[in-house]
Amino acid sequence: MRHQVSQDQGFAAAARGDGDRLSAWRGGDLGDDHYAAASDSADLVARAFADVALDAEPALPELGGRFPAALAVSFHLVDLVVHAWDVAAAIGAPWEPAGDLVEASLKVAVLVPGESRGPGESFGATLPSPGGAAPKERLLALLGRDPSWH
């Protein structure tokens, strides 16, 4: 959860033109009310991107450069969908993302560079995905999550 709050704050800083500093991506604080912290950070990033032209190029230092805002929003969507699984799996809750979110995330997840995957990174190395796997299982495997882990 702290990582996701940090990502929300970092993407919001990037949308405001202040995403170059890695510290903008590392300050997430859950405080005493984790739900309120997550809700507030989600509102923060939504408001920040509401005012950004989609062809602006905010800095995303964790991804190695500047990207069009439309793509940055897509990267953040993948973050939200996949890290929601991380939390759900950790607490034993079901993870049932909407199909359109999974499909959109799959399209972007294939763009995650290899150097952004592995130990200490947000996403692990791609795992094999069995033939006939559901889209949400393919998404998890693509980003290094084992859908059967709990």
C-alpha positions as CSV (number, residue, x, y, z in Angstrom):
1,M,0.0,0.0,0.0
2,R,2.8,2.4,0.8
3,H,4.4,1.7,-2.5
4,Q,1.1,2.5,-4.3
5,V,0.6,5.7,-2.3
6,S,4.2,6.7,-3.3
7,Q,3.4,5.9,-6.9
8,D,0.3,8.0,-6.8
9,Q,2.3,10.9,-5.4
10,G,5.1,10.4,-7.9
11,F,2.8,10.4,-10.9
12,A,1.0,13.4,-9.5
13,A,4.3,15.2,-9.2
14,A,5.2,14.2,-12.7
15,A,1.9,15.6,-14.0
16,R,2.7,18.9,-12.2
17,G,6.2,19.0,-13.9
18,D,8.1,18.0,-10.7
19,G,8.6,14.3,-11.3
20,D,12.3,14.4,-12.0
21,R,13.3,14.0,-8.4
22,L,13.2,10.3,-7.2
23,S,12.2,11.6,-3.7
24,A,8.8,12.6,-5.2
25,W,8.2,8.9,-5.8
26,R,9.4,7.6,-2.4
27,G,7.5,9.6,0.2
28,G,4.2,7.7,0.6
29,D,3.0,7.7,4.1
30,L,0.1,5.6,5.2
31,G,-0.3,7.3,8.6
32,D,-2.8,5.8,11.0
33,D,-5.6,5.5,8.4
34,H,-4.4,3.4,5.4
35,Y,-7.7,3.7,3.6
36,A,-7.7,7.5,3.8
37,A,-4.1,7.6,2.7
38,A,-4.8,5.5,-0.4
39,S,-8.0,7.4,-1.2
40,D,-6.3,10.8,-0.8
41,S,-3.4,9.8,-3.0
42,A,-5.8,8.4,-5.7
43,D,-7.6,11.8,-5.7
44,L,-4.3,13.6,-5.9
45,V,-3.1,11.8,-9.0
46,A,-6.5,12.0,-10.7
47,R,-6.7,15.8,-10.1
48,A,-3.1,16.3,-11.3
49,F,-3.6,14.4,-14.6
50,A,-7.0,16.1,-15.2
51,D,-5.2,19.3,-16.0
52,V,-2.4,17.8,-18.2
53,A,-2.4,17.8,-22.0
54,L,-2.1,14.2,-23.2
55,D,0.9,15.1,-25.4
56,A,2.8,16.7,-22.5
57,E,5.9,14.6,-21.5
58,P,6.2,14.3,-17.7
59,A,9.3,12.8,-16.2
60,L,9.1,9.2,-15.0
61,P,12.6,8.6,-13.6
62,E,11.7,5.1,-12.5
63,L,11.0,4.2,-16.1
64,G,14.0,6.0,-17.4
65,G,12.8,9.2,-19.0
66,R,9.9,11.3,-20.3
67,F,6.8,9.8,-21.8
68,P,3.6,11.3,-23.3
69,A,1.0,11.9,-20.5
70,A,-1.4,9.5,-22.2
71,L,1.2,6.7,-21.9
72,A,2.1,7.8,-18.3
73,V,-1.5,7.4,-17.3
74,S,-1.5,4.0,-18.9
75,F,1.6,3.0,-17.0
76,H,-0.1,4.1,-13.8
77,L,-3.2,2.0,-14.7
78,V,-1.0,-1.1,-15.0
79,D,0.5,-0.2,-11.6
80,L,-2.9,0.1,-10.0
81,V,-4.3,-3.1,-11.5
82,V,-1.3,-5.3,-10.7
83,H,-0.5,-3.9,-7.3
84,A,-4.2,-4.4,-6.4
85,W,-3.5,-8.1,-6.9
86,D,-0.4,-7.8,-4.7
87,V,-2.5,-6.5,-1.9
88,A,-5.3,-8.9,-2.4
89,A,-3.0,-11.9,-2.6
90,A,-1.2,-10.8,0.6
91,I,-4.4,-10.5,2.6
92,G,-6.2,-13.5,1.0
93,A,-8.9,-11.4,-0.6
94,P,-10.3,-12.0,-4.1
95,W,-8.9,-10.0,-7.0
96,E,-11.6,-9.4,-9.6
97,P,-10.6,-6.5,-11.9
98,A,-12.9,-5.4,-14.6
99,G,-12.2,-7.0,-17.9
100,D,-11.6,-3.8,-19.8
101,L,-9.0,-2.7,-17.2
102,V,-7.2,-6.0,-17.6
103,E,-7.3,-5.8,-21.4
104,A,-5.9,-2.2,-21.3
105,S,-3.3,-3.2,-18.8
106,L,-2.2,-6.1,-21.0
107,K,-1.6,-3.8,-24.0
108,V,0.7,-1.6,-21.8
109,A,2.4,-4.3,-19.8
110,V,4.1,-5.7,-22.9
111,L,5.9,-2.3,-23.1
112,V,7.6,-2.7,-19.6
113,P,11.3,-2.9,-20.4
114,G,13.3,-5.8,-19.2
115,E,15.5,-3.6,-17.0
116,S,12.4,-2.6,-15.1
117,R,11.8,-6.3,-14.1
118,G,13.5,-8.4,-11.5
119,P,14.5,-8.4,-7.8
120,G,14.0,-5.0,-6.2
121,E,11.9,-3.7,-9.1
122,S,8.1,-3.1,-9.3
123,F,7.6,-6.0,-11.6
124,G,9.3,-9.4,-11.7
125,A,10.6,-11.2,-14.8
126,T,7.9,-12.7,-17.0
127,L,6.7,-16.1,-15.9
128,P,5.4,-18.7,-18.3
129,S,1.6,-18.5,-18.9
130,P,-0.2,-21.7,-19.7
131,G,-2.1,-21.9,-22.9
132,G,-5.7,-20.9,-22.5
133,A,-5.0,-18.7,-19.4
134,A,-7.5,-16.0,-18.6
135,P,-6.4,-12.5,-19.5
136,K,-5.9,-11.5,-15.9
137,E,-3.7,-14.5,-15.3
138,R,-1.7,-13.6,-18.4
139,L,-1.3,-10.1,-17.1
140,L,0.0,-11.3,-13.8
141,A,2.5,-13.8,-15.4
142,L,3.7,-11.1,-17.8
143,L,4.7,-8.9,-14.9
144,G,6.2,-11.7,-12.8
145,R,3.3,-12.6,-10.6
146,D,2.3,-16.2,-10.1
147,P,-1.6,-16.2,-10.2
148,S,-1.7,-19.2,-7.9
149,W,0.4,-17.6,-5.1
150,H,-1.4,-16.9,-1.9
